[in-house]
Amino acid sequence: PEEAREALAIIPSFIPMPPDARQTPAFAASVGKVFALAGDANQAVPILSRATRACVALSEPGEQTRAFYYLGMAREVAGELEGARSAYQVVVDRWGQAIPRSVTAEKARARLHELTR
């Protein structure tokens, strides 16, 4: 969280960013992740929602699946527990049986378990 807050603090030095860069799903996933890690759900949820809705599951499956994990995290912070469960479930569905194991899927499974208790 501290590193994420530090990263957010320097974003203004990169403004203005090229409009096309802000619109890519990978960029949205990265920026949304930083907001989620910093605990800023108000900023993270819309950005990560855009990244997870993008049609990139075949071209950027790892980036998009991780975006679902961070969306779950942000929705949890926002108190949107059903949305958090849905986001975490996507990660578990995609990577839950991965060999070698997926640490992200294990974290998502643990959060899903906590939210369904």
N, CA, C and O atoms as a GROMACS GRO file, in nm:
protein
  468
    1PRO      N    1   0.080  -0.123   0.000
    1PRO     CA    2   0.000   0.000   0.000
    1PRO      C    3   0.084   0.128   0.000
    1PRO      O    4   0.048   0.225  -0.066
    2GLU      N    5   0.195   0.127   0.074
    2GLU     CA    6   0.279   0.247   0.080
    2GLU      C    7   0.341   0.276  -0.058
    2GLU      O    8   0.342   0.391  -0.101
    3GLU      N    9   0.390   0.174  -0.125
    3GLU     CA   10   0.447   0.194  -0.258
    3GLU      C   11   0.341   0.242  -0.356
    3GLU      O   12   0.370   0.324  -0.443
    4ALA      N   13   0.220   0.192  -0.342
    4ALA     CA   14   0.111   0.236  -0.430
    4ALA      C   15   0.080   0.382  -0.407
    4ALA      O   16   0.060   0.457  -0.503
    5ARG      N   17   0.077   0.425  -0.283
    5ARG     CA   18   0.052   0.566  -0.253
    5ARG      C   19   0.165   0.654  -0.309
    5ARG      O   20   0.140   0.763  -0.359
    6GLU      N   21   0.288   0.606  -0.300
    6GLU     CA   22   0.401   0.680  -0.357
    6GLU      C   23   0.387   0.691  -0.508
    6GLU      O   24   0.414   0.796  -0.567
    7ALA      N   25   0.345   0.582  -0.572
    7ALA     CA   26   0.325   0.584  -0.717
    7ALA      C   27   0.216   0.683  -0.755
    7ALA      O   28   0.230   0.757  -0.853
    8LEU      N   29   0.108   0.685  -0.680
    8LEU     CA   30   0.000   0.779  -0.709
    8LEU      C   31   0.045   0.923  -0.693
    8LEU      O   32   0.001   1.012  -0.765
    9ALA      N   33   0.132   0.946  -0.599
    9ALA     CA   34   0.180   1.082  -0.574
    9ALA      C   35   0.259   1.139  -0.692
    9ALA      O   36   0.262   1.261  -0.711
   10ILE      N   37   0.323   1.053  -0.771
   10ILE     CA   38   0.402   1.104  -0.883
   10ILE      C   39   0.327   1.106  -1.015
   10ILE      O   40   0.379   1.156  -1.115
   11ILE      N   41   0.204   1.054  -1.018
   11ILE     CA   42   0.128   1.055  -1.143
   11ILE      C   43   0.117   1.195  -1.203
   11ILE      O   44   0.132   1.209  -1.325
   12PRO      N   45   0.093   1.300  -1.125
   12PRO     CA   46   0.082   1.433  -1.187
   12PRO      C   47   0.204   1.474  -1.269
   12PRO      O   48   0.191   1.556  -1.360
   13SER      N   49   0.320   1.420  -1.238
   13SER     CA   50   0.437   1.456  -1.317
   13SER      C   51   0.434   1.395  -1.457
   13SER      O   52   0.514   1.432  -1.542
   14PHE      N   53   0.343   1.301  -1.480
   14PHE     CA   54   0.331   1.238  -1.610
   14PHE      C   55   0.213   1.293  -1.690
   14PHE      O   56   0.186   1.246  -1.801
   15ILE      N   57   0.144   1.391  -1.637
   15ILE     CA   58   0.027   1.448  -1.702
   15ILE      C   59   0.074   1.561  -1.795
   15ILE      O   60   0.163   1.635  -1.754
   16PRO      N   61   0.022   1.578  -1.913
   16PRO     CA   62  -0.083   1.493  -1.969
   16PRO      C   63  -0.023   1.367  -2.032
   16PRO      O   64   0.084   1.370  -2.092
   17MET      N   65  -0.095   1.258  -2.017
   17MET     CA   66  -0.054   1.132  -2.081
   17MET      C   67  -0.120   1.126  -2.218
   17MET      O   68  -0.226   1.184  -2.239
   18PRO      N   69  -0.058   1.055  -2.309
   18PRO     CA   70  -0.120   1.042  -2.441
   18PRO      C   71  -0.257   0.976  -2.428
   18PRO      O   72  -0.271   0.875  -2.359
   19PRO      N   73  -0.358   1.032  -2.493
   19PRO     CA   74  -0.494   0.977  -2.479
   19PRO      C   75  -0.504   0.829  -2.515
   19PRO      O   76  -0.577   0.755  -2.449
   20ASP      N   77  -0.433   0.785  -2.618
   20ASP     CA   78  -0.444   0.644  -2.657
   20ASP      C   79  -0.386   0.552  -2.549
   20ASP      O   80  -0.437   0.441  -2.531
   21ALA      N   81  -0.283   0.594  -2.479
   21ALA     CA   82  -0.223   0.511  -2.374
   21ALA      C   83  -0.321   0.492  -2.259
   21ALA      O   84  -0.326   0.384  -2.200
   22ARG      N   85  -0.398   0.595  -2.226
   22ARG     CA   86  -0.493   0.584  -2.116
   22ARG      C   87  -0.606   0.489  -2.148
   22ARG      O   88  -0.671   0.438  -2.057
   23GLN      N   89  -0.630   0.464  -2.274
   23GLN     CA   90  -0.745   0.385  -2.313
   23GLN      C   91  -0.715   0.236  -2.327
   23GLN      O   92  -0.809   0.157  -2.342
   24THR      N   93  -0.590   0.194  -2.324
   24THR     CA   94  -0.562   0.053  -2.343
   24THR      C   95  -0.600  -0.027  -2.220
   24THR      O   96  -0.584   0.022  -2.108
   25PRO      N   97  -0.649  -0.149  -2.238
   25PRO     CA   98  -0.683  -0.232  -2.123
   25PRO      C   99  -0.564  -0.260  -2.031
   25PRO      O  100  -0.579  -0.264  -1.909
   26ALA      N  101  -0.445  -0.279  -2.089
   26ALA     CA  102  -0.327  -0.306  -2.007
   26ALA      C  103  -0.292  -0.186  -1.919
   26ALA      O  104  -0.258  -0.202  -1.802
   27PHE      N  105  -0.301  -0.068  -1.976
   27PHE     CA  106  -0.275   0.054  -1.899
   27PHE      C  107  -0.379   0.068  -1.788
   27PHE      O  108  -0.344   0.097  -1.673
   28ALA      N  109  -0.505   0.048  -1.822
   28ALA     CA  110  -0.612   0.058  -1.722
   28ALA      C  111  -0.590  -0.043  -1.610
   28ALA      O  112  -0.609  -0.010  -1.493
   29ALA      N  113  -0.552  -0.164  -1.645
   29ALA     CA  114  -0.528  -0.266  -1.543
   29ALA      C  115  -0.414  -0.226  -1.450
   29ALA      O  116  -0.422  -0.246  -1.329
   30SER      N  117  -0.309  -0.170  -1.506
   30SER     CA  118  -0.194  -0.128  -1.424
   30SER      C  119  -0.228  -0.012  -1.332
   30SER      O  120  -0.195  -0.014  -1.213
   31VAL      N  121  -0.295   0.089  -1.386
   31VAL     CA  122  -0.332   0.204  -1.305
   31VAL      C  123  -0.435   0.163  -1.200
   31VAL      O  124  -0.427   0.204  -1.084
   32GLY      N  125  -0.532   0.084  -1.241
   32GLY     CA  126  -0.634   0.037  -1.147
   32GLY      C  127  -0.574  -0.044  -1.033
   32GLY      O  128  -0.618  -0.033  -0.919
   33LYS      N  129  -0.475  -0.124  -1.064
   33LYS     CA  130  -0.406  -0.202  -0.962
   33LYS      C  131  -0.343  -0.111  -0.857
   33LYS      O  132  -0.353  -0.138  -0.737
   34VAL      N  133  -0.279  -0.005  -0.903
   34VAL     CA  134  -0.215   0.088  -0.809
   34VAL      C  135  -0.319   0.152  -0.718
   34VAL      O  136  -0.299   0.163  -0.597
   35PHE      N  137  -0.431   0.196  -0.777
   35PHE     CA  138  -0.537   0.254  -0.694
   35PHE      C  139  -0.591   0.151  -0.595
   35PHE      O  140  -0.616   0.184  -0.479
   36ALA      N  141  -0.608   0.027  -0.640
   36ALA     CA  142  -0.659  -0.078  -0.550
   36ALA      C  143  -0.562  -0.104  -0.436
   36ALA      O  144  -0.603  -0.115  -0.320
   37LEU      N  145  -0.434  -0.114  -0.467
   37LEU     CA  146  -0.334  -0.138  -0.364
   37LEU      C  147  -0.324  -0.022  -0.265
   37LEU      O  148  -0.291  -0.041  -0.148
   38ALA      N  149  -0.353   0.099  -0.314
   38ALA     CA  150  -0.350   0.216  -0.227
   38ALA      C  151  -0.479   0.229  -0.145
   38ALA      O  152  -0.489   0.316  -0.058
   39GLY      N  153  -0.576   0.141  -0.173
   39GLY     CA  154  -0.701   0.144  -0.099
   39GLY      C  155  -0.801   0.247  -0.149
   39GLY      O  156  -0.898   0.279  -0.079
   40ASP      N  157  -0.780   0.300  -0.270
   40ASP     CA  158  -0.870   0.400  -0.328
   40ASP      C  159  -0.970   0.331  -0.422
   40ASP      O  160  -0.953   0.330  -0.544
   41ALA      N  161  -1.073   0.274  -0.362
   41ALA     CA  162  -1.173   0.200  -0.439
   41ALA      C  163  -1.250   0.290  -0.534
   41ALA      O  164  -1.289   0.246  -0.642
   42ASN      N  165  -1.272   0.415  -0.496
   42ASN     CA  166  -1.348   0.506  -0.583
   42ASN      C  167  -1.281   0.524  -0.718
   42ASN      O  168  -1.349   0.537  -0.820
   43GLN      N  169  -1.149   0.526  -0.720
   43GLN     CA  170  -1.076   0.538  -0.846
   43GLN      C  171  -1.055   0.401  -0.910
   43GLN      O  172  -1.064   0.388  -1.032
   44ALA      N  173  -1.026   0.300  -0.830
   44ALA     CA  174  -0.990   0.168  -0.882
   44ALA      C  175  -1.105   0.096  -0.951
   44ALA      O  176  -1.086   0.039  -1.058
   45VAL      N  177  -1.223   0.098  -0.891
   45VAL     CA  178  -1.334   0.018  -0.945
   45VAL      C  179  -1.369   0.054  -1.089
   45VAL      O  180  -1.377  -0.037  -1.172
   46PRO      N  181  -1.391   0.181  -1.123
   46PRO     CA  182  -1.426   0.209  -1.264
   46PRO      C  183  -1.314   0.175  -1.362
   46PRO      O  184  -1.340   0.128  -1.473
   47ILE      N  185  -1.191   0.200  -1.322
   47ILE     CA  186  -1.078   0.172  -1.412
   47ILE      C  187  -1.062   0.022  -1.433
   47ILE      O  188  -1.046  -0.024  -1.546
   48LEU      N  189  -1.066  -0.054  -1.324
   48LEU     CA  190  -1.052  -0.200  -1.335
   48LEU      C  191  -1.173  -0.263  -1.401
   48LEU      O  192  -1.160  -0.364  -1.471
   49SER      N  193  -1.290  -0.206  -1.381
   49SER     CA  194  -1.409  -0.258  -1.451
   49SER      C  195  -1.392  -0.246  -1.601
   49SER      O  196  -1.426  -0.337  -1.676
   50ARG      N  197  -1.337  -0.132  -1.644
   50ARG     CA  198  -1.311  -0.113  -1.788
   50ARG      C  199  -1.209  -0.216  -1.837
   50ARG      O  200  -1.226  -0.273  -1.945
   51ALA      N  201  -1.105  -0.240  -1.759
   51ALA     CA  202  -1.001  -0.337  -1.800
   51ALA      C  203  -1.057  -0.479  -1.808
   51ALA      O  204  -1.020  -0.556  -1.896
   52THR      N  205  -1.146  -0.514  -1.716
   52THR     CA  206  -1.199  -0.651  -1.715
   52THR      C  207  -1.308  -0.672  -1.819
   52THR      O  208  -1.335  -0.786  -1.858
   53ARG      N  209  -1.370  -0.564  -1.865
   53ARG     CA  210  -1.473  -0.576  -1.969
   53ARG      C  211  -1.414  -0.576  -2.110
   53ARG      O  212  -1.482  -0.610  -2.206
   54ALA      N  213  -1.289  -0.538  -2.122
   54ALA     CA  214  -1.225  -0.530  -2.254
   54ALA      C  215  -1.215  -0.669  -2.316
   54ALA      O  216  -1.203  -0.769  -2.246
   55CYS      N  217  -1.220  -0.673  -2.445
   55CYS     CA  218  -1.215  -0.799  -2.519
   55CYS      C  219  -1.068  -0.839  -2.542
   55CYS      O  220  -1.019  -0.838  -2.655
   56VAL      N  221  -1.000  -0.876  -2.433
   56VAL     CA  222  -0.859  -0.909  -2.441
   56VAL      C  223  -0.826  -1.043  -2.372
   56VAL      O  224  -0.710  -1.072  -2.345
   57ALA      N  225  -0.927  -1.122  -2.344
   57ALA     CA  226  -0.905  -1.248  -2.272
   57ALA      C  227  -0.811  -1.342  -2.348
   57ALA      O  228  -0.740  -1.421  -2.287
   58LEU      N  229  -0.810  -1.333  -2.480
   58LEU     CA  230  -0.721  -1.419  -2.558
   58LEU      C  231  -0.585  -1.356  -2.582
   58LEU      O  232  -0.484  -1.426  -2.585
   59SER      N  233  -0.580  -1.224  -2.598
   59SER     CA  234  -0.453  -1.158  -2.626
   59SER      C  235  -0.376  -1.122  -2.500
   59SER      O  236  -0.253  -1.119  -2.502
   60GLU      N  237  -0.445  -1.096  -2.390
   60GLU     CA  238  -0.379  -1.058  -2.264
   60GLU      C  239  -0.447  -1.128  -2.146
   60GLU      O  240  -0.496  -1.062  -2.054
   61PRO      N  241  -0.450  -1.262  -2.148
   61PRO     CA  242  -0.524  -1.333  -2.043
   61PRO      C  243  -0.469  -1.313  -1.903
   61PRO      O  244  -0.546  -1.303  -1.808
   62GLY      N  245  -0.339  -1.305  -1.889
   62GLY     CA  246  -0.279  -1.287  -1.757
   62GLY      C  247  -0.311  -1.151  -1.700
   62GLY      O  248  -0.352  -1.139  -1.585
   63GLU      N  249  -0.294  -1.049  -1.781
   63GLU     CA  250  -0.321  -0.911  -1.738
   63GLU      C  251  -0.468  -0.896  -1.700
   63GLU      O  252  -0.500  -0.835  -1.597
   64GLN      N  253  -0.556  -0.950  -1.780
   64GLN     CA  254  -0.698  -0.935  -1.751
   64GLN      C  255  -0.739  -1.014  -1.627
   64GLN      O  256  -0.819  -0.966  -1.547
   65THR      N  257  -0.685  -1.133  -1.611
   65THR     CA  258  -0.721  -1.213  -1.493
   65THR      C  259  -0.670  -1.146  -1.366
   65THR      O  260  -0.741  -1.144  -1.265
   66ARG      N  261  -0.550  -1.093  -1.369
   66ARG     CA  262  -0.501  -1.018  -1.253
   66ARG      C  263  -0.586  -0.895  -1.227
   66ARG      O  264  -0.607  -0.857  -1.111
   67ALA      N  265  -0.636  -0.831  -1.332
   67ALA     CA  266  -0.725  -0.715  -1.315
   67ALA      C  267  -0.851  -0.756  -1.240
   67ALA      O  268  -0.903  -0.679  -1.158
   68PHE      N  269  -0.901  -0.875  -1.267
   68PHE     CA  270  -1.018  -0.924  -1.192
   68PHE      C  271  -0.984  -0.938  -1.043
   68PHE      O  272  -1.066  -0.907  -0.958
   69TYR      N  273  -0.865  -0.985  -1.013
   69TYR     CA  274  -0.825  -0.998  -0.872
   69TYR      C  275  -0.825  -0.861  -0.804
   69TYR      O  276  -0.880  -0.846  -0.695
   70TYR      N  277  -0.764  -0.762  -0.867
   70TYR     CA  278  -0.758  -0.630  -0.807
   70TYR      C  279  -0.895  -0.563  -0.804
   70TYR      O  280  -0.923  -0.483  -0.715
   71LEU      N  281  -0.980  -0.595  -0.901
   71LEU     CA  282  -1.118  -0.546  -0.897
   71LEU      C  283  -1.190  -0.603  -0.775
   71LEU      O  284  -1.264  -0.532  -0.707
   72GLY      N  285  -1.168  -0.731  -0.748
   72GLY     CA  286  -1.226  -0.791  -0.628
   72GLY      C  287  -1.179  -0.720  -0.502
   72GLY      O  288  -1.258  -0.691  -0.412
   73MET      N  289  -1.049  -0.692  -0.497
   73MET     CA  290  -0.992  -0.623  -0.382
   73MET      C  291  -1.056  -0.484  -0.365
   73MET      O  292  -1.095  -0.446  -0.254
   74ALA      N  293  -1.068  -0.410  -0.474
   74ALA     CA  294  -1.125  -0.275  -0.468
   74ALA      C  295  -1.273  -0.279  -0.430
   74ALA      O  296  -1.320  -0.196  -0.352
   75ARG      N  297  -1.344  -0.374  -0.486
   75ARG     CA  298  -1.487  -0.384  -0.452
   75ARG      C  299  -1.507  -0.422  -0.307
   75ARG      O  300  -1.604  -0.379  -0.244
   76GLU      N  301  -1.418  -0.502  -0.253
   76GLU     CA  302  -1.424  -0.535  -0.111
   76GLU      C  303  -1.411  -0.409  -0.027
   76GLU      O  304  -1.489  -0.386   0.066
   77VAL      N  305  -1.312  -0.328  -0.059
   77VAL     CA  306  -1.289  -0.202   0.014
   77VAL      C  307  -1.412  -0.112   0.004
   77VAL      O  308  -1.447  -0.043   0.100
   78ALA      N  309  -1.477  -0.112  -0.113
   78ALA     CA  310  -1.594  -0.028  -0.135
   78ALA      C  311  -1.720  -0.085  -0.070
   78ALA      O  312  -1.824  -0.020  -0.069
   79GLY      N  313  -1.710  -0.206  -0.016
   79GLY     CA  314  -1.827  -0.268   0.046
   79GLY      C  315  -1.918  -0.337  -0.054
   79GLY      O  316  -2.030  -0.377  -0.019
   80GLU      N  317  -1.874  -0.351  -0.177
   80GLU     CA  318  -1.951  -0.418  -0.283
   80GLU      C  319  -1.916  -0.567  -0.280
   80GLU      O  320  -1.846  -0.616  -0.369
   81LEU      N  321  -1.965  -0.637  -0.180
   81LEU     CA  322  -1.920  -0.774  -0.156
   81LEU      C  323  -1.962  -0.872  -0.265
   81LEU      O  324  -1.886  -0.962  -0.298
   82GLU      N  325  -2.081  -0.856  -0.320
   82GLU     CA  326  -2.123  -0.946  -0.429
   82GLU      C  327  -2.034  -0.926  -0.551
   82GLU      O  328  -1.994  -1.023  -0.615
   83GLY      N  329  -2.004  -0.802  -0.582
   83GLY     CA  330  -1.914  -0.773  -0.694
   83GLY      C  331  -1.774  -0.826  -0.669
   83GLY      O  332  -1.709  -0.876  -0.761
   84ALA      N  333  -1.728  -0.817  -0.544
   84ALA     CA  334  -1.597  -0.871  -0.509
   84ALA      C  335  -1.595  -1.022  -0.527
   84ALA      O  336  -1.501  -1.078  -0.584
   85ARG      N  337  -1.700  -1.088  -0.479
   85ARG     CA  338  -1.707  -1.235  -0.495
   85ARG      C  339  -1.706  -1.273  -0.643
   85ARG      O  340  -1.638  -1.368  -0.682
   86SER      N  341  -1.781  -1.200  -0.723
   86SER     CA  342  -1.785  -1.230  -0.867
   86SER      C  343  -1.648  -1.215  -0.932
   86SER      O  344  -1.608  -1.298  -1.013
   87ALA      N  345  -1.578  -1.109  -0.896
   87ALA     CA  346  -1.445  -1.085  -0.954
   87ALA      C  347  -1.347  -1.194  -0.911
   87ALA      O  348  -1.273  -1.248  -0.994
   88TYR      N  349  -1.346  -1.227  -0.782
   88TYR     CA  350  -1.258  -1.333  -0.734
   88TYR      C  351  -1.292  -1.467  -0.799
   88TYR      O  352  -1.202  -1.547  -0.827
   89GLN      N  353  -1.420  -1.492  -0.822
   89GLN     CA  354  -1.461  -1.619  -0.882
   89GLN      C  355  -1.404  -1.634  -1.022
   89GLN      O  356  -1.367  -1.745  -1.062
   90VAL      N  357  -1.396  -1.525  -1.097
   90VAL     CA  358  -1.337  -1.532  -1.231
   90VAL      C  359  -1.193  -1.582  -1.222
   90VAL      O  360  -1.152  -1.667  -1.300
   91VAL      N  361  -1.118  -1.528  -1.127
   91VAL     CA  362  -0.977  -1.569  -1.111
   91VAL      C  363  -0.970  -1.718  -1.076
   91VAL      O  364  -0.890  -1.791  -1.133
   92VAL      N  365  -1.052  -1.762  -0.983
   92VAL     CA  366  -1.052  -1.903  -0.943
   92VAL      C  367  -1.094  -1.992  -1.059
   92VAL      O  368  -1.035  -2.098  -1.081
   93ASP      N  369  -1.195  -1.949  -1.134
   93ASP     CA  370  -1.240  -2.029  -1.250
   93ASP      C  371  -1.131  -2.042  -1.355
   93ASP      O  372  -1.114  -2.148  -1.415
   94ARG      N  373  -1.058  -1.934  -1.378
   94ARG     CA  374  -0.956  -1.937  -1.483
   94ARG      C  375  -0.827  -2.006  -1.437
   94ARG      O  376  -0.769  -2.083  -1.513
   95TRP      N  377  -0.784  -1.981  -1.316
   95TRP     CA  378  -0.652  -2.026  -1.272
   95TRP      C  379  -0.653  -2.118  -1.151
   95TRP      O  380  -0.547  -2.158  -1.103
   96GLY      N  381  -0.770  -2.152  -1.102
   96GLY     CA  382  -0.779  -2.231  -0.979
   96GLY      C  383  -0.715  -2.369  -0.986
   96GLY      O  384  -0.674  -2.423  -0.883
   97GLN      N  385  -0.706  -2.425  -1.104
   97GLN     CA  386  -0.647  -2.558  -1.120
   97GLN      C  387  -0.513  -2.553  -1.192
   97GLN      O  388  -0.466  -2.654  -1.243
   98ALA      N  389  -0.452  -2.437  -1.196
   98ALA     CA  390  -0.328  -2.418  -1.272
   98ALA      C  391  -0.214  -2.504  -1.216
   98ALA      O  392  -0.202  -2.523  -1.095
   99ILE      N  393  -0.133  -2.554  -1.308
   99ILE     CA  394  -0.012  -2.628  -1.273
   99ILE      C  395   0.099  -2.565  -1.357
   99ILE      O  396   0.093  -2.571  -1.480
  100PRO      N  397   0.199  -2.505  -1.295
  100PRO     CA  398   0.218  -2.490  -1.151
  100PRO      C  399   0.110  -2.400  -1.092
  100PRO      O  400   0.040  -2.329  -1.164
  101ARG      N  401   0.098  -2.404  -0.962
  101ARG     CA  402  -0.010  -2.335  -0.893
  101ARG      C  403  -0.004  -2.185  -0.918
  101ARG      O  404   0.103  -2.128  -0.943
  102SER      N  405  -0.118  -2.122  -0.910
  102SER     CA  406  -0.129  -1.978  -0.925
  102SER      C  407  -0.146  -1.916  -0.786
  102SER      O  408  -0.244  -1.942  -0.717
  103VAL      N  409  -0.051  -1.834  -0.748
  103VAL     CA  410  -0.060  -1.764  -0.620
  103VAL      C  411  -0.179  -1.669  -0.621
  103VAL      O  412  -0.248  -1.654  -0.520
  104THR      N  413  -0.203  -1.605  -0.734
  104THR     CA  414  -0.317  -1.514  -0.745
  104THR      C  415  -0.447  -1.589  -0.725
  104THR      O  416  -0.537  -1.540  -0.657
  105ALA      N  417  -0.460  -1.706  -0.784
  105ALA     CA  418  -0.582  -1.786  -0.766
  105ALA      C  419  -0.597  -1.829  -0.621
  105ALA      O  420  -0.708  -1.832  -0.568
  106GLU      N  421  -0.487  -1.863  -0.555
  106GLU     CA  422  -0.495  -1.901  -0.415
  106GLU      C  423  -0.542  -1.784  -0.329
  106GLU      O  424  -0.623  -1.803  -0.238
  107LYS      N  425  -0.491  -1.665  -0.357
  107LYS     CA  426  -0.535  -1.547  -0.283
  107LYS      C  427  -0.682  -1.518  -0.310
  107LYS      O  428  -0.758  -1.486  -0.218
  108ALA      N  429  -0.724  -1.530  -0.436
  108ALA     CA  430  -0.864  -1.508  -0.472
  108ALA      C  431  -0.954  -1.611  -0.403
  108ALA      O  432  -1.061  -1.577  -0.354
  109ARG      N  433  -0.911  -1.734  -0.401
  109ARG     CA  434  -0.989  -1.840  -0.336
  109ARG      C  435  -1.004  -1.811  -0.187
  109ARG      O  436  -1.111  -1.830  -0.130
  110ALA      N  437  -0.896  -1.766  -0.124
  110ALA     CA  438  -0.901  -1.735   0.019
  110ALA      C  439  -0.997  -1.618   0.046
  110ALA      O  440  -1.075  -1.623   0.140
  111ARG      N  441  -0.991  -1.515  -0.037
  111ARG     CA  442  -1.082  -1.401  -0.019
  111ARG      C  443  -1.227  -1.443  -0.044
  111ARG      O  444  -1.318  -1.402   0.027
  112LEU      N  445  -1.246  -1.525  -0.146
  112LEU     CA  446  -1.381  -1.576  -0.178
  112LEU      C  447  -1.436  -1.655  -0.060
  112LEU      O  448  -1.552  -1.640  -0.022
  113HIS      N  449  -1.352  -1.738  -0.001
  113HIS     CA  450  -1.392  -1.817   0.116
  113HIS      C  451  -1.432  -1.726   0.231
  113HIS      O  452  -1.533  -1.749   0.297
  114GLU      N  453  -1.353  -1.623   0.255
  114GLU     CA  454  -1.383  -1.528   0.364
  114GLU      C  455  -1.514  -1.454   0.339
  114GLU      O  456  -1.591  -1.428   0.432
  115LEU      N  457  -1.540  -1.421   0.214
  115LEU     CA  458  -1.659  -1.344   0.181
  115LEU      C  459  -1.786  -1.428   0.176
  115LEU      O  460  -1.896  -1.373   0.173
  116THR      N  461  -1.773  -1.559   0.174
  116THR     CA  462  -1.891  -1.646   0.168
  116THR      C  463  -1.921  -1.709   0.304
  116THR      O  464  -2.010  -1.794   0.314
  117ARG      N  465  -1.849  -1.670   0.406
  117ARG     CA  466  -1.872  -1.724   0.540
  117ARG      C  467  -1.990  -1.658   0.605
  117ARG      O  468  -2.025  -1.691   0.718
   0.00000   0.00000   0.00000
